[in-house]
């Protein structure tokens, strides 16, 4: 169908969206043979087929072999979508068996913002197309407006179509009301055609300032399928919609929301338009069609203001009457082209709302239609992609979407049938006629007609044809109260149909002949399916928890339509796979009843469900609760009606969860203190798990037991001191129990004590005693610690010896050796006074070892010698001790050497001599050592390198006593500099010098400064007029410096003479080009007037002398090409030789 191209010239695309309830194969063919492909269709999925652009009909009127034929092995639903940038229109496609012979084109007021490439107004058209389903199909068309092909409004004309041939009609005005019908030219019956209506580009709305436009594209429903009752719902997110009511008969009474519309309100007696942003209920006494239109972007219902933030574009959707419904459909909510929001509108009986499902899940957010509460509606926001909607009863739905200047919309499905002329199946055991059947049932065929006939020919399309020349009316009916319908029944007995698709055509004689003749064909395609087998599984059968039931019924290729679960407790569900929560424990008998799409049902065998009561978890634990102690846990759980089979313990301390299969008491210990939440869950054999039972357990700290062992001799009382602690600082609440391990204890000197710091006398120095202390905290946490104890003898002997007594210097440590003893046991303490005249020199040594080395440093002095008296006392207990007479030691004087501070120095500086200040004390000689220094004290900073160094100076006097001094010297780092390679510049140009330096807080100096923009920056710009060498001096903050050189070579402008005189007089004999030799790699080529090369050189160290191959060239003009390179452009010109 004709439509506009996309924005910015993008071509459009037609896509077919194909889906089905069963896996099948589909073939898509363009009638002229230009395209033919076969595709697999996966049940419940969308197959997208892109139609080639060669099938496109542009803004031309005529007949074209461009029909698209879609054939599948099993029933499918097909949607067509034409889209591009800012172009989108979609429609539901009708199967051939639902097509009719009479149609009314439904379009809209034709106006748009269409412009051509020159931004000039371009025609846009109201469009209809007619497609033949059989060869030699004669179609009569009565256009409502003048057609582009010259056909006049309201004047019928005929066309003849081949199978798959398309007639496209175009008009500048609205074509709504155009009548299209097939006629018979050979006394045969009329043939079916498909009709599409729309617009190549159209704007809808009343505000002409904001007139976005789009194409319209919908397949027209046969007039015979129109209904009498419609419920409309507004398009979600838009300010308002436009609705058009189209009459099949001008003498039709129509009510809108209870108000009767006057005949004069219908344009040309055909249609009535109204705007609405709410629901509407429309009814009529004769068949009508209702179309819903999305308006242009930013249009408002008041027409006085722009609907800010609105997105969308014009769209046309044919609505289905409440008499024509579906109960399930799979649809595609497309994102093409740049659709941002997708929606589905659903109208359903209010009583059926609980059964409605979206993508397998219940959806009940419906609103009752206030104009007719029998019905409810929903505006459902959905994501782009495939969606499946279903219900236990019929509903109508439209799918649509909007983007910026984009829209699409179409009926999500339809169940078209002629409401006055049809065939149905009649089950002898059911009062309700059926359009599909079940295997094994001997159905009757019932034919309903709006007239009485005298002959019926039944053609079963399998070679069986039965003629009934005297049909008898079985009964009559008048469902609408306006027309009597006559029901006939097939005269014979039909055997039960086998599963599969079947067809029957009843050819009847109409007593009132029309242009289609006296015979009419009533077609009936139907399906017979095997009965399903209801089966189900379930999981989780615990009281208070949802039990999930899963339908696994066998369908035999015909999908289940309804489910009815009886849970055995008085509760039911109609979901496919529901969940149910039982309110009491018991054994229940569950039944599942399923019905497939043909209405064939089955009830499952009993599904036994055992609902187990939930056990109750409980437990206790032992005391006290101490860190690292074994705590006993005891189960107290109540099993309810099924035994407990699993106990799951979580001790709350990060340790692994423990699962047990018995309830025997067990222990657990906590390695840390704190409050821990212990959790227990129990499960029975049916995996029914209790609520978590949790209790807090407070784990307390253990005392850290410690005590000091006394130093005691047999004459002393041993005094024990408690040093125990606890992390929670509750030491004041400790209780104590001491055991001294003394076999000689008695009532006056007991073996135990509960004091904090007790005393006990041990009288046997030959025994080893084990002293034990037990400490209990305020929370009952108890810890015991033991130490070994031995009492000492009562007769210690003090003694000390000086080591190397003849080599003692005043600035060095003096070493002594402890020689104290006791008759048995240990010396527990010695006290040494290193200068008996100075009590502050007293040092106490606990538990000294025999032979232990003792050290002391005496004050440094420079005189010759000085004597000191040293005294030692030894103890084996508090009262058992001995003091030795003092011993005398002699120390020699030592020199004292000092140096003045040495200032920091740079590596490039000359070596310096290190010299001390005059030494104090005895005379001697010194030696230097360290980085960069000689033994005589010459320090070379370059040899040491950057850094801070401690130079060592050892001055040794004649008495062999020495003084050592460390002299700190800092060598500052020198900067580094690299000037880089010499550079070339052309005369008059400049260059930025780019040396590489390292260092901190540097300053710069370039010499000379001639030709530089600055001489004190790192990267000056050099513009010398002559070749110039530069030196960069870099100086650090400490005054250390470095330098580097770079030369800027200036390539002077060439001075090219235009003549020279090579006549051998020694003057001007060669063509001398000044400065050319300074250009590395230059080339010179010289040609005569004929283009012959006479001279060529790389470099110009030897100028041209006016010869060619050793012979002088004649006087005249010659032409040169000089390429100086080095950034200078190629130079060409001429030179004249004068001889």
Protein Blocks (a to p, Z undefined) as FASTA:
>chain_A
ZZdddeehiacddddddddfbdcddddddfklpaccdddddehiacdddddfklpccfbe
ddddfbccdddfbdcddddddddehiacddddddfklpcfbdcddddddddfbdcfkopa
cddddddddddfbehiacddddfbdcfkopaghiacdddddehiacddddfbdfehiacd
dddfehpacdddddddddfbdcedjblklccddddddddddfklpcfbdcddddehiabd
cdddddfbfkbccdeehiacdfklpghhlaccdddfbdcddddfbdcddddddddehiaf
klpaccehiacdddddddddfklccfbdcddddfbehiabdcddddddfklmmmpceehi
acfbbcddfklmkbccddddddedddddddfbdcddddddddehiacdddfbdcdddfkb
ccddddfkbcbdcfbdcehiacddddddfbdcfbdcddehnopacddfbbcdfbdcdfko
paccdddddfbdcddddedddddddddddfbdcfkojbdcdddddddddddddddddehj
aehiacddddfbdfkhpacfbdcddehnopacfbfbdcdddfbdcddddddddddfkopa
cddddddddddddddddddddddddehiacddddfbdekjaccfbdcddehnopacdddf
bfcdcddddfbgcddddddddddfkopacdddddddddddddddddddddddfkbccddd
dfbdcfklpmmmpccdddehiakbcfklcfbdcbfbdcdddfbfkbccddddddddfkop
acddddddddddfbdcdddddehkllccfkbccddddfbdcfehjdfbdcddfblklmkl
pccdehiaehiacdddddddfbfbdcddddddddfbfklccddddddddddddddddddd
dddddfkbccddddddddehjddddddedehiafkopacfklnopaddddddddddfkop
acdddddddddddddddebjaddddehiacddddddedehiacddddfehiabfcbfbdc
dddfbdcddddddddfkopacdddddddddddddddfbdcdehnopakbccdehklmmgh
iacddddfkopafbdcedjfbccehiaehiacdeddddddddeenoiacddddddddZZ
